[in-house]
Amino acid sequence: MSMNVSNERFDGPFRINLEQQKMRASALLTDIHTSESHAISLFKQYHPNFDNLKSRSGSSHLSAELSDAELVIARELGLADWSELIDHIASMRASYEAIIANESSPDADLTTLHIRCGTDLKSTLPAGGFEGDFLEFSDPYCQGPILQNSDFLTTRAQFLHESYDPLFHDDAVDDSRHEKTCSTTLAYLESAYQALSTAFEAYERIVFWFEHDSYDQLILARLLAHFASHELPKTLEMVSVNHYPGTVRFIGLGQLPPEAIRLL
């Protein structure tokens, strides 16, 4: 990935800009001193000693200082305090600069396979400097039948085909087209399971990248069950998060820029 520090602004939903947040804290303090309703709402939601600020003031205004406003801003962004915000921004910047400088890959020390229940990290990982291979293992166990018999993959392929293929194709497709797309789904599942079964032989390290929702966690449980009953690679690692500091709500790893993925 080619990134130029002089041409790219270091900001965005998960690229917190320190100068911008300093200005927000100053503006928030001004608003709180004039009892602006949104500022009071933010303080009430994020300041742990909001009631004490009210009682200290002895007036209708909150007795707040800049450090209080900075604390509120930090917590709104998902961090414990202003010091942690500064440290996080510095870590993100260091990760960003490591990518630009083409520093050693985070996974170069061992032959590595990254497993993810989707394709959203397939390009982000290389952009973050990772060199390992990528395996998409996507079978939504939170939906459809789960059978413990020899028809498992066929049953799953039929369910996925019937549930999702109509979303991507015209309803008027003929039977041969339906059979072909179902066969394609089955071939995908067979390929993913085959890659999983031989992963311990081909790779020294396997990394799971998963989130907190049931889609991810049930697939993760299936992968862990597989390795619990099969031979393990030298190293088995997992990155599983349910939040990340930023200006929008964290939904999934695919939202994050390469330097955040590298930092994780």
Buried (B, 14 or more C-beta within 10 A) or exposed (E): EEBEEEEEEBEBBBBBBBEEBBEBBBBBBEBBBEEBEEBBEBBBEBBEEBEEBBEEEEEEBBBBEEEBBBBBBBBBBBBEBBEBBBEBBEEBBEBBBBBBEEEEBBBEEEBBBBBBBBEBBBEBBBBBBBEBBBBBBBBBBEBBEBEEEEEBBBBBBBBBBEEBBEEEEEEEEEEEEBEEBBEEBBEBBEEBBEBBEEBBEEBBBBBBBBBEEEBBBBBBEBBEEBBEEEEEBEEBEEBBBEEBBBBEEBEBBBBBBBBBBBBB
